Amino acid sequence: MRTTTRDGASTVQSVDRAVTILELLALHGAAGITQLARELGVHKSTASRLVSALERRRLVEQVEERGRYRLGVGVLKLAGATNARLDLVQEARPVVRRLASETGETVNLAVLSGGAALYVDQVSGASSLSSYNWVGQHIPLHATSNGKVLVSELADPELGRLLGELVRYTPATITDRATLDLQLAEVRERGWAVAVDELDVGLTALAAPVRDAHGDVVASVSVSGPTFRFGGLRVDELVPLLRAATAEISGRLAHGPGER
């Protein structure tokens, strides 16, 4: 079904108005449909449809006085997720910097985001050959060391849902689920993952998990660089540094900034 330019413009306008409603409720605390329609400059029926859509997502809710709305628990959940991610980056940043300095390679911090690994921080070491910034990028789970770590302790059917189709990016990409399952079992057993030429030919990355106070994997840290630099002896040098770094970050998350 083709989407026309007019349809696209209407969708953007609806999104803009919905966000404005959230901003108005944040400003006023609570408001009725009539007031929202007036401040938006739209008909009451339009404002009502927008509020109903937000209410279904629990982003707004009715107060005891019916006909008036306030921000809902859905907004709190979104804010909580954002705060948790900011806390993670803040706590991990000094450790990530030190790891990049120790190894000379690029260090990335990633979290699980839908069916991908979302890179939330990056520090380049002195030996890094690439200046590409991965922060904000969603990276395939099955073709990266960070992705393998993030899903290594998930069970089906959630694992299968997140992985989806195992797309081939290079000749080395794992596209067979049974082979990937064996690799994930190795990640669980030894505590770190590796991806050699699986996303980009010539790129190798090692990753280890960051855990919360309950022992659950909440993030992953990787050390990456050109494959020619990641031979067996080099990997043996990097893995202890990587695991020490992720253990320190896990400890910082578990104790919180006020308890260290």
N, C-alpha and C positions, 0 to 999 in steps of 0.2 A: 504494500500500500504506500503510495507516494505522499510525502508530506509537503504541502505547499509552503511558499514563503509566508503567506498570511497565517497559516496554522502555526508555523514556527514562532512568528512574532507574538501570536496570541498566547502561546505556551510560556514564553519568556515574560510576558506581561503578567500572567497569572502567578508565576513564581515570584516575581518582584512584589506583587501585591501581598502574597502570602507571607513573605519575609517582613514586609512593612507591618502587617498585623502583629507578628511576633514582637517587633520593635515597639509598637504602640502599647501592647500589653505589658512589656517590660517597663515602659515609661509610666503608665497609669496604674499598674497593678491589676486592674480589672476594668472591663468595658463591655458595653452591649453592642449588639449588631448595628443599631442606629448610629451610635457614636463612631464605630469603626467605619461604617459606610461613608459617613460625612467626612471623616478625616482622610479617607482614601479617595474621595470624590467619585464614588461608584454607587449604583443602585443597591438597596438593601438585599435584594435577592442574590446579587453577585457576592457581597460580603458574606452572606449566609452560606453560600456554597463553599467559599474559601475556608471559612471557619469550620464547617463540617468536615472538610478534607483534613484539616489540621487536627481536629478532634479524633478522627479515626486513627491517626498516627500518635495520639496521646501527647501531641505537642501543645495543645490547649485543652482546658477542661472547664466545665460549668461550675460556678461557685454556688453556694447554697441559695442565693437569690437567683432564681432561674432567669435566663435571658442575658446574664452577664458571664463573661469568660475571663480566665486568667491563664498564665503559662502552665503547662502540664508537666507530668513527671518525665515525659519523653525528652524534654529540654534538659532536665537534670541529668539524665542518662548520657546524653550527648556531651554535656559539659564535663561530666565525670570521666568519660573516655578521653576527652581532650586533656584534662588535668593529669590523668595517669600517664599519657604519652609525654607530656611536657616534663613531668617528674622523672620519667625514665631517661629522657635526653639529658636533663640537667645532672642527674646522678651519674650517668655513664660518661659524660663528656670528658672529664679529666683523665679517666682511665683509657678512653679511646685515644686521646691525644698521646698519652704515654706509650700505648701499644704501637701507634704509628711511628713514634720516635724510635722505639726499641727495634722495630722490625724494618723500618725504612719503606714499608709497603702501605698501600691504601687500606684503611680500616673502615668498615661500614657497620652501622647498627640498623637492624631491621625488625619489624613486627609483622604479625599476621594480619592481613587486611582483606577480608573476603577470600577470594580464591587466588591470592597473590601474596608475595612478600613486599611490604612497603618499606622503603629505605628512609629512615628518619634522621640520620646523621652520618657524616662522612668526614674523615680526616686523611689527608694524603701525606705519606711519608717522603723522606728525602729522595728515595730511589724510584718513586712513582713515575711512570712514563706517560701516564694519561692525566689530563686535567678535567676529564668528564665528571660532572657532578651527578651522582645517582639519587640525591635526596629528593623525595617526592615521587620517585619512580616506582611503579608496581612491576615486580619481577616474577617470572614463572617459578612456581614452587618446586617442580620436579627437575629443573635444569640448573639449579643454583645450590650452593652449600648452605646458604642461609635458609632457603626454602625447605630443604631437607630437614634441617634442624627444627624448624618451626612446626612441621607436621609429624615429626618422628614418633611422638607419643600419642598421636590421635588414633582412634579406632574407627573401623567402618561402622555405620555408613558415612559418618562425617568426613573421614579421610577421602573416600571416593568422591563425595560431593564437591569437596574443595579442589581436588586435583583435576576433575573433569577429563577432557581429552589430553593425552600426553603429546603435545605438539613437538615435532622435531625442529630444532634450530641449527644443529650441526650434525655431522656424522656420529659424534660421540654422545648426543642427547639420548637419554634413556626414555624409550617410548613403550616399553613393555612393563606392565604393572607388576608382574611377578618379580622381575629383576629389580624394580624400584623398591618393592617390599623387602627384598633381601638387603638392599643398601640401607634402608631405614632401620632394619634390625641391627645392622652393624653400627649405625649412629647411636642407637640406644645403648649398645654394649660398650663401645669405647669412649663415648661422650663427645664426639666431634664428627663433622662431615667434610667431604671433599667433593669438588666438582672440577674436572679437568677438561677444558675445551667443550663443555656441554652447552653453554649459552653463546659463547664467542670462541672461535678457534684462536688459540694463543693465550687464553685467559684461564688461570687456575685460582681457586679460592678455597680456603679452609674456614670452617665456622664451628662455633660452640654455643651452647644454650645459656641464656640468662634466665634464672628462676626467681619466682617470688617467694614470699615467706612460707607458702604452702608446698613449695617444691615444684610448682607447675612452670612449664616453659612459657615465658611471656615475651621473650625477644631473642635475638641471635646477633652475635658479633662475628664478622668475617675479616680475614686478612687475605687480600687478593693482589695478584700481580701477574706478570708474563710467565707463561708456562715454563720457559727455559730456565727461570730462576727457582722453580719449585721442584727440584729434584728430591730424592729420598732423604738425603742428609739435611737439606734445607727444611723440609717438612718436619723432620725430627727436632729441629731447633725451634721452629715456629709454634708447634702444637702446645708445648708447655707454657710458653708466653701467652698464647691465646687463652688457654684454659685458666691460667692464673688471673687474667684480666676479667673473664666472665664470672669467675668465682667472686672476685672483688665487687663487681657490679651487683651481683646477686645479693651479697652481704649488705651493700649500701641500700638496696631496695628493701631488704628485710628489716633493717634497723631504722631506716628513715634518717633524714638530716639532723633531727633534733636529738638523736640517741647515740651519735657517733662521737 
